[in-house]
Amino acid sequence: MDEENILGELSYANSAALDGTNGKWTVDAGTYGDAVELAGLNDLGNYSVTVNKGAATVEKADLVINVNDQVIFQGEKPDYTGTIDGLTNGDNMISDKKNYFGVKDPSIESNLGTHEQVIGVWLSGQYYELNNIPNIGFWSNYNVTIVPGDLTVNKKENDNYTFWEADDKYSWAKKREERERKAELNFVSGGMEI
């Protein structure tokens, strides 16, 4: 027997490792006993060989959800955005009616001031603003960190001007000019006759 191949053409199989179909290379995070097996071992004649199966451990990946801060004027609807970094193993997040960035209570969007860490993420119809995502299903594969965003609602200042139609791009200048002229006329016409 060739000394280089005395043990045989050894190979191992790991049932926790997948073939990459749809980007999936491992099973879900966790420890899988008896997942690793050795195959191809020759009969060694004078030896009684026992091969024990090994365990495979799939570690959780780190996932960071960064929610962007928003600054709006009172009465405006914010366009909430953010990023999700760290998805792996074929996982993806689809932005739809169940998965999106937003606030838990939309009424806060009309309350003046800065509201810290109120913008979070809605996942499968459930709202999260801090690292309180349950360790089940898809999320059990990740160490999730959520960085919530701040919402600042500013008062819309119009200085008591009446705005013209929205399609008139000069409405602010026209109203301001008319108000200044009116003030000048009042000042001049408000004097006493001698």
Backbone as JSON, one array per atom type, in Angstrom:
{
  "sequence": "MDEENILGELSYANSAALDGTNGKWTVDAGTYGDAVELAGLNDLGNYSVTVNKGAATVEKADLVINVNDQVIFQGEKPDYTGTIDGLTNGDNMISDKKNYFGVKDPSIESNLGTHEQVIGVWLSGQYYELNNIPNIGFWSNYNVTIVPGDLTVNKKENDNYTFWEADDKYSWAKKREERERKAELNFVSGGMEI",
  "N": [[0.84, -1.18, 0.0], [0.51, 2.23, -0.76], [2.41, 4.58, 0.99], [1.66, 7.24, 1.26], [-1.06, 7.2, 1.0], [-2.0, 5.66, 3.04], [-4.0, 5.95, 4.95], [-6.13, 6.31, 3.34], [-8.39, 7.9, 0.96], [-9.27, 10.52, 2.37], [-12.13, 12.32, 3.39], [-14.4, 14.78, 4.54], [-17.66, 15.34, 5.8], [-20.0, 17.86, 6.45], [-22.86, 18.49, 7.91], [-23.89, 20.9, 8.66], [-22.98, 22.69, 6.9], [-23.83, 24.2, 3.85], [-24.62, 24.24, 0.29], [-24.54, 26.75, -0.91], [-26.7, 27.53, -2.39], [-28.98, 29.97, -3.36], [-27.43, 31.8, -1.98], [-27.02, 30.8, 0.54], [-24.94, 29.43, 2.85], [-24.62, 28.13, 5.24], [-26.42, 26.39, 7.85], [-28.9, 27.64, 10.18], [-27.78, 29.79, 12.91], [-26.14, 28.21, 15.62], [-25.33, 25.23, 17.57], [-24.49, 22.11, 16.34], [-24.63, 18.87, 17.06], [-22.79, 15.91, 16.19], [-22.51, 16.59, 13.51], [-20.35, 16.62, 11.83], [-18.61, 14.39, 9.84], [-16.27, 11.8, 9.08], [-15.05, 10.38, 6.13], [-14.02, 7.74, 3.85], [-11.91, 6.34, 5.0], [-9.42, 3.95, 5.04], [-9.36, 0.37, 5.6], [-7.41, -0.51, 8.22], [-6.26, -2.87, 8.88], [-4.41, -4.15, 11.16], [-5.37, -2.49, 13.06], [-7.96, -1.26, 15.1], [-10.11, 1.09, 14.33], [-11.86, 3.85, 15.51], [-14.03, 6.32, 14.57], [-15.13, 9.28, 15.69], [-17.99, 11.31, 15.45], [-18.11, 14.84, 14.89], [-19.0, 18.01, 16.37], [-20.6, 20.86, 14.93], [-20.41, 24.35, 14.9], [-22.25, 27.18, 14.25], [-21.73, 30.48, 14.18], [-23.36, 33.51, 15.31], [-23.96, 36.32, 13.2], [-22.93, 39.78, 13.12], [-25.22, 42.42, 13.05], [-26.12, 45.61, 12.1], [-28.43, 48.13, 12.48], [-28.91, 51.22, 11.37], [-30.63, 54.09, 12.0], [-31.66, 56.96, 10.39], [-31.5, 60.41, 11.45], [-34.19, 62.81, 11.47], [-35.36, 65.95, 10.31], [-38.03, 68.05, 10.36], [-40.69, 70.3, 9.32], [-43.46, 71.39, 11.25], [-46.4, 69.66, 10.52], [-45.49, 68.49, 8.22], [-44.83, 65.38, 6.54], [-42.48, 63.03, 7.45], [-39.79, 61.45, 5.63], [-38.72, 58.62, 6.37], [-35.58, 57.04, 6.77], [-32.78, 54.74, 6.59], [-30.06, 52.45, 7.28], [-29.09, 49.04, 6.79], [-26.69, 46.99, 7.86], [-24.69, 44.16, 7.42], [-26.1, 41.89, 6.76], [-26.12, 38.49, 5.87], [-25.31, 35.29, 4.41], [-27.24, 34.83, 2.43], [-29.47, 36.15, 3.38], [-31.96, 38.72, 3.28], [-33.47, 41.94, 3.48], [-36.58, 43.03, 2.82], [-38.01, 45.98, 1.86], [-41.12, 46.85, 2.69], [-44.65, 46.9, 3.39], [-44.47, 45.71, 5.86], [-41.87, 45.88, 6.77], [-40.04, 48.56, 7.57], [-38.68, 51.89, 8.16], [-39.54, 54.04, 10.87], [-41.72, 55.77, 13.22], [-43.1, 54.86, 16.41], [-45.44, 56.03, 17.35], [-47.23, 58.01, 15.39], [-48.3, 60.52, 16.05], [-46.4, 62.03, 17.29], [-45.07, 63.37, 15.38], [-46.15, 65.85, 15.03], [-45.55, 67.26, 17.26], [-43.77, 69.88, 18.56], [-40.21, 70.3, 18.79], [-37.2, 68.46, 19.75], [-37.09, 65.05, 19.59], [-35.64, 62.51, 21.08], [-34.17, 59.49, 19.97], [-36.5, 58.23, 18.9], [-37.13, 57.31, 16.44], [-37.39, 54.32, 14.9], [-37.42, 50.96, 13.76], [-39.72, 49.08, 11.88], [-40.46, 45.76, 11.87], [-41.71, 43.01, 10.35], [-44.26, 43.88, 11.1], [-43.92, 44.62, 13.74], [-42.76, 47.02, 16.09], [-39.52, 48.36, 16.73], [-37.13, 50.09, 18.63], [-34.85, 50.04, 20.06], [-32.31, 47.69, 21.06], [-34.04, 45.35, 21.16], [-34.97, 43.21, 19.73], [-36.53, 40.13, 19.32], [-35.04, 36.91, 19.92], [-35.63, 35.02, 17.78], [-36.55, 33.0, 14.93], [-35.58, 34.44, 11.85], [-34.01, 36.44, 13.08], [-32.56, 35.13, 15.0], [-30.13, 34.48, 14.0], [-28.42, 36.57, 14.22], [-26.49, 39.07, 15.96], [-27.99, 41.73, 16.94], [-27.85, 45.22, 16.56], [-29.47, 48.18, 17.11], [-29.45, 51.47, 16.11], [-31.16, 54.05, 17.04], [-32.96, 56.84, 15.57], [-33.21, 60.45, 15.84], [-35.98, 62.67, 16.0], [-36.71, 65.83, 14.89], [-38.95, 68.41, 15.18], [-39.81, 71.32, 13.75], [-41.22, 74.61, 14.11], [-43.25, 75.95, 11.61], [-42.43, 78.83, 10.23], [-44.15, 81.66, 9.18], [-44.35, 84.29, 9.48], [-46.72, 85.71, 9.65], [-47.45, 86.15, 7.03], [-49.49, 85.82, 4.16], [-49.57, 83.15, 2.07], [-49.31, 82.89, -1.46], [-50.61, 81.07, -4.28], [-49.24, 77.76, -4.59], [-47.92, 77.28, -6.99], [-46.82, 79.65, -7.72], [-43.81, 80.94, -7.88], [-42.77, 83.27, -6.88], [-44.19, 84.11, -4.72], [-43.58, 84.64, -1.98], [-41.79, 86.82, -2.09], [-43.44, 88.72, -3.37], [-45.59, 89.13, -1.53], [-44.15, 90.05, 0.68], [-43.03, 92.39, -0.34], [-45.36, 93.88, -0.87], [-46.32, 94.18, 1.72], [-44.3, 95.71, 2.89], [-44.55, 98.03, 1.36], [-47.1, 98.82, 2.12], [-46.65, 99.36, 4.79], [-44.94, 101.56, 4.53], [-46.67, 103.42, 3.34], [-48.57, 103.69, 5.34], [-46.99, 104.84, 7.3], [-46.17, 107.22, 6.14], [-48.66, 108.36, 5.54], [-49.62, 108.53, 8.03], [-48.73, 110.75, 9.35], [-48.94, 114.07, 10.9], [-50.83, 116.82, 9.75], [-49.63, 120.05, 9.04]],
  "CA": [[0.0, 0.0, 0.0], [1.25, 3.48, -0.86], [2.48, 5.19, 2.32], [0.95, 8.52, 1.27], [-2.51, 6.98, 1.07], [-2.24, 4.57, 3.98], [-5.28, 6.17, 5.6], [-7.18, 6.34, 2.33], [-8.76, 9.22, 0.43], [-10.14, 11.05, 3.42], [-12.95, 13.51, 3.17], [-15.35, 14.93, 5.64], [-18.96, 15.95, 5.48], [-20.5, 18.71, 7.53], [-24.28, 18.72, 7.61], [-24.22, 22.3, 8.95], [-22.53, 23.47, 5.75], [-24.71, 24.05, 2.7], [-23.95, 24.38, -1.01], [-24.57, 28.11, -1.42], [-27.93, 27.81, -3.14], [-29.6, 31.22, -2.9], [-26.49, 32.5, -1.1], [-27.03, 30.21, 1.88], [-23.78, 28.56, 3.0], [-24.72, 27.39, 6.51], [-27.72, 26.33, 8.5], [-29.05, 28.74, 11.12], [-26.8, 29.83, 13.99], [-26.35, 27.24, 16.69], [-24.38, 24.11, 17.63], [-25.1, 20.89, 15.81], [-23.86, 17.69, 17.43], [-22.67, 14.84, 15.18], [-22.7, 17.15, 12.17], [-19.13, 16.42, 11.04], [-18.26, 12.97, 9.7], [-15.1, 11.48, 8.27], [-15.34, 9.3, 5.18], [-12.9, 7.33, 3.01], [-10.83, 5.75, 5.79], [-9.11, 2.56, 4.67], [-9.25, -0.64, 6.64], [-6.01, -0.48, 8.58], [-5.8, -4.23, 9.21], [-4.04, -4.44, 12.55], [-5.89, -1.47, 13.97], [-9.4, -1.04, 15.21], [-10.23, 2.55, 14.32], [-13.18, 4.43, 15.78], [-14.1, 7.73, 14.19], [-16.24, 9.96, 16.36], [-18.52, 12.47, 14.75], [-17.85, 16.1, 15.58], [-20.05, 19.03, 16.39], [-20.35, 22.07, 14.15], [-21.02, 25.54, 15.49], [-22.45, 28.32, 13.35], [-21.81, 31.68, 15.02], [-24.23, 34.6, 14.87], [-23.31, 37.45, 12.54], [-23.3, 41.09, 13.65], [-26.1, 43.18, 12.18], [-26.33, 46.95, 12.64], [-29.49, 48.9, 11.83], [-28.74, 52.64, 11.67], [-31.8, 54.87, 11.6], [-31.25, 58.35, 10.18], [-32.25, 61.49, 12.09], [-35.06, 63.55, 10.57], [-35.76, 67.29, 10.71], [-39.19, 68.42, 9.55], [-41.53, 71.37, 9.82], [-44.74, 70.9, 11.76], [-47.36, 69.43, 9.46], [-44.88, 67.7, 7.14], [-44.67, 63.93, 6.77], [-41.07, 62.69, 7.23], [-39.42, 60.31, 4.79], [-37.78, 57.92, 7.24], [-34.59, 56.22, 6.07], [-31.74, 54.15, 7.42], [-29.27, 51.42, 6.62], [-28.95, 47.75, 7.47], [-25.38, 46.47, 7.49], [-24.27, 42.89, 8.01], [-26.87, 40.73, 6.32], [-25.22, 37.49, 5.3], [-25.84, 33.94, 4.22], [-28.43, 34.86, 1.59], [-30.58, 36.88, 3.99], [-32.2, 40.06, 2.78], [-34.6, 42.65, 4.08], [-37.4, 43.66, 1.8], [-38.77, 47.13, 2.38], [-42.52, 46.75, 2.27], [-45.56, 47.37, 4.42], [-44.15, 45.09, 7.15], [-40.49, 46.21, 7.14], [-39.74, 49.93, 7.18], [-38.24, 52.78, 9.23], [-40.63, 54.93, 11.27], [-41.94, 56.0, 14.65], [-44.15, 54.02, 16.98], [-46.65, 56.83, 17.46], [-47.13, 59.1, 14.41], [-48.73, 61.82, 16.58], [-45.21, 62.78, 17.73], [-44.6, 64.14, 14.23], [-46.69, 67.21, 15.1], [-45.12, 67.86, 18.53], [-42.55, 70.67, 18.37], [-39.05, 69.98, 19.6], [-36.37, 67.32, 19.36], [-37.49, 63.83, 20.27], [-34.46, 61.66, 20.94], [-34.26, 58.03, 19.82], [-37.89, 57.79, 18.7], [-37.28, 56.7, 15.12], [-36.88, 52.96, 14.93], [-37.67, 50.14, 12.59], [-40.84, 48.15, 11.94], [-40.07, 44.49, 11.27], [-42.83, 42.06, 10.37], [-45.39, 44.47, 11.8], [-43.59, 44.92, 15.14], [-41.88, 48.19, 16.18], [-38.33, 48.26, 17.58], [-36.31, 51.3, 18.6], [-33.58, 49.71, 20.69], [-31.88, 46.33, 20.78], [-34.99, 44.46, 21.82], [-35.52, 42.27, 18.75], [-36.51, 38.8, 19.93], [-34.07, 35.96, 19.39], [-36.39, 33.94, 17.15], [-36.6, 33.03, 13.47], [-34.51, 35.11, 11.1], [-33.17, 37.25, 13.97], [-31.71, 34.29, 15.85], [-28.84, 34.35, 13.33], [-27.69, 37.85, 14.29], [-26.35, 39.95, 17.12], [-28.57, 42.93, 16.34], [-27.72, 46.52, 17.22], [-30.26, 49.23, 16.47], [-29.09, 52.83, 16.5], [-32.37, 54.81, 16.7], [-32.79, 58.22, 15.11], [-33.92, 61.54, 16.51], [-36.92, 63.43, 15.18], [-36.84, 67.24, 15.27], [-40.1, 69.05, 14.55], [-39.69, 72.77, 13.86], [-42.4, 75.38, 13.79], [-43.2, 76.55, 10.28], [-42.55, 80.28, 10.39], [-44.61, 82.38, 7.99], [-44.31, 85.7, 9.84], [-48.05, 86.25, 9.37], [-47.68, 86.39, 5.6], [-50.4, 84.9, 3.5], [-48.89, 82.62, 0.89], [-50.08, 82.79, -2.7], [-50.68, 79.69, -4.77], [-47.96, 77.06, -4.53], [-47.21, 77.29, -8.27], [-46.25, 80.98, -7.93], [-42.52, 80.87, -7.2], [-42.4, 84.56, -6.32], [-45.23, 84.51, -3.77], [-43.0, 85.19, -0.76], [-41.27, 88.15, -2.4], [-44.56, 89.62, -3.67], [-46.3, 89.46, -0.31], [-43.28, 90.83, 1.52], [-42.93, 93.7, -0.95], [-46.62, 94.59, -0.64], [-46.42, 94.52, 3.13], [-43.38, 96.82, 3.13], [-45.14, 99.24, 0.77], [-48.23, 99.19, 2.96], [-46.08, 99.97, 5.99], [-44.44, 102.88, 4.17], [-47.82, 104.29, 3.13], [-49.15, 103.99, 6.65], [-46.08, 105.71, 8.01], [-46.23, 108.54, 5.52], [-49.99, 108.92, 5.67], [-49.97, 108.65, 9.45], [-48.18, 111.99, 9.91], [-49.92, 115.14, 11.16], [-50.76, 117.95, 8.85], [-49.27, 121.3, 9.71]],
  "C": [[0.89, 1.24, 0.0], [1.22, 4.19, 0.49], [1.71, 6.51, 2.39], [-0.54, 8.33, 1.45], [-2.86, 5.87, 2.05], [-3.59, 4.71, 4.7], [-6.44, 6.15, 4.62], [-7.41, 7.75, 1.82], [-9.79, 9.83, 1.4], [-10.92, 12.27, 2.96], [-13.87, 13.63, 4.38], [-16.61, 15.58, 5.12], [-19.43, 16.71, 6.71], [-21.94, 19.06, 7.19], [-24.73, 20.15, 7.94], [-23.78, 23.21, 7.81], [-23.44, 23.15, 4.56], [-23.95, 24.36, 1.42], [-23.99, 25.77, -1.61], [-25.78, 28.44, -2.27], [-28.63, 29.01, -2.51], [-28.73, 31.97, -1.89], [-26.39, 31.92, 0.29], [-25.92, 29.17, 1.99], [-23.8, 27.75, 4.28], [-26.17, 27.29, 6.94], [-27.79, 27.5, 9.47], [-28.01, 28.64, 12.24], [-27.16, 28.83, 15.08], [-25.26, 26.18, 16.66], [-25.11, 22.84, 17.25], [-24.19, 19.7, 16.12], [-23.87, 16.65, 16.32], [-22.86, 15.34, 13.76], [-21.52, 16.87, 11.25], [-18.75, 14.95, 11.05], [-17.04, 12.83, 8.82], [-15.44, 10.29, 7.38], [-14.06, 8.94, 4.42], [-11.74, 6.71, 3.75], [-10.64, 4.29, 5.39], [-9.18, 1.64, 5.89], [-7.77, -0.75, 6.97], [-5.51, -1.83, 9.12], [-5.58, -4.47, 10.67], [-4.63, -3.46, 13.56], [-7.41, -1.46, 13.94], [-9.59, 0.46, 15.36], [-11.69, 2.95, 14.56], [-13.13, 5.91, 15.42], [-15.35, 8.32, 14.83], [-16.7, 11.15, 15.53], [-18.26, 13.73, 15.58], [-19.03, 17.04, 15.51], [-19.63, 20.2, 15.5], [-21.08, 23.22, 14.82], [-21.08, 26.64, 14.45], [-22.67, 29.54, 14.24], [-22.8, 32.69, 14.44], [-23.37, 35.67, 14.19], [-23.76, 38.74, 13.21], [-24.11, 41.84, 12.62], [-26.37, 44.52, 12.84], [-27.39, 47.66, 11.8], [-29.32, 50.35, 12.3], [-29.94, 53.4, 11.12], [-31.38, 56.34, 11.52], [-32.13, 59.32, 10.96], [-33.09, 62.2, 11.04], [-35.37, 64.92, 11.17], [-36.89, 67.7, 9.77], [-39.82, 69.69, 10.12], [-42.85, 70.76, 10.26], [-45.74, 70.8, 10.61], [-46.81, 68.64, 8.28], [-44.81, 66.23, 7.54], [-43.21, 63.57, 6.47], [-40.92, 61.5, 6.29], [-38.33, 59.56, 5.55], [-36.87, 57.0, 6.42], [-33.61, 55.65, 7.07], [-30.98, 53.11, 6.61], [-29.25, 50.16, 7.47], [-27.66, 47.14, 6.96], [-25.11, 45.15, 8.2], [-25.1, 41.7, 7.62], [-25.94, 39.76, 5.6], [-25.99, 36.22, 5.02], [-27.16, 33.93, 3.43], [-29.61, 35.59, 2.16], [-30.73, 38.24, 3.34], [-33.42, 40.64, 3.49], [-35.34, 43.34, 2.97], [-38.16, 44.79, 2.45], [-40.18, 47.05, 1.82], [-43.4, 47.24, 3.41], [-45.27, 46.78, 5.79], [-42.76, 45.46, 7.65], [-40.15, 47.61, 6.64], [-39.26, 50.71, 8.41], [-39.4, 53.7, 9.59], [-40.68, 55.12, 12.77], [-43.08, 55.11, 15.12], [-45.49, 54.75, 16.99], [-46.54, 58.03, 16.52], [-47.56, 60.48, 14.94], [-47.55, 62.67, 17.03], [-44.69, 63.67, 16.61], [-45.15, 65.56, 14.22], [-46.29, 67.92, 16.39], [-43.78, 68.56, 18.33], [-41.44, 70.2, 19.29], [-38.26, 68.81, 19.04], [-36.74, 66.13, 20.24], [-36.39, 62.8, 20.03], [-34.83, 60.18, 20.88], [-35.7, 57.52, 19.68], [-38.11, 57.15, 17.34], [-36.61, 55.33, 15.17], [-37.18, 52.23, 13.64], [-38.86, 49.22, 12.87], [-40.42, 46.9, 11.19], [-41.21, 43.5, 11.45], [-43.99, 42.57, 11.21], [-45.15, 44.81, 13.25], [-42.57, 46.05, 15.18], [-40.73, 47.94, 17.16], [-37.55, 49.56, 17.47], [-34.96, 51.08, 19.28], [-33.29, 48.24, 20.4], [-32.77, 45.3, 21.46], [-35.65, 43.5, 20.83], [-35.43, 40.87, 19.35], [-35.58, 37.84, 19.18], [-34.79, 34.75, 18.79], [-36.33, 34.09, 15.63], [-35.36, 33.62, 12.85], [-33.51, 35.79, 12.03], [-32.27, 36.41, 14.86], [-30.33, 34.07, 15.24], [-27.95, 35.57, 13.5], [-27.6, 38.38, 15.71], [-26.78, 41.32, 16.61], [-28.31, 44.15, 17.21], [-28.55, 47.51, 16.43], [-29.79, 50.57, 17.03], [-30.26, 53.71, 16.09], [-32.05, 56.24, 16.29], [-33.6, 59.19, 15.93], [-34.85, 62.23, 15.52], [-37.01, 64.85, 15.74], [-37.97, 67.85, 14.47], [-39.99, 70.55, 14.82], [-41.0, 73.45, 13.5], [-42.21, 76.01, 12.41], [-43.46, 78.04, 10.44], [-43.07, 80.88, 9.09], [-44.73, 83.87, 8.27], [-45.61, 86.42, 9.49], [-48.28, 86.64, 7.92], [-48.69, 85.38, 5.09], [-49.71, 84.44, 2.22], [-49.84, 82.6, -0.29], [-50.08, 81.34, -3.13], [-49.3, 79.07, -4.84], [-47.2, 77.12, -5.85], [-46.61, 78.67, -8.58], [-44.93, 81.06, -7.17], [-42.09, 82.18, -6.56], [-43.35, 85.0, -5.21], [-44.65, 85.16, -2.52], [-42.52, 86.63, -1.01], [-42.41, 89.14, -2.65], [-45.27, 90.04, -2.4], [-45.45, 90.35, 0.6], [-43.18, 92.27, 0.98], [-44.2, 94.51, -0.7], [-46.76, 95.01, 0.82], [-45.51, 95.69, 3.46], [-43.96, 98.12, 2.56], [-46.31, 99.74, 1.63], [-47.72, 99.89, 4.22], [-45.57, 101.37, 5.69], [-45.59, 103.86, 4.0], [-48.45, 104.67, 4.45], [-48.28, 104.97, 7.41], [-46.19, 107.12, 7.47], [-47.61, 109.14, 5.74], [-50.4, 109.1, 7.13], [-49.45, 109.93, 10.09], [-49.25, 113.03, 10.12], [-49.74, 116.25, 10.16], [-50.43, 119.22, 9.65], [-49.98, 122.44, 9.05]]
}
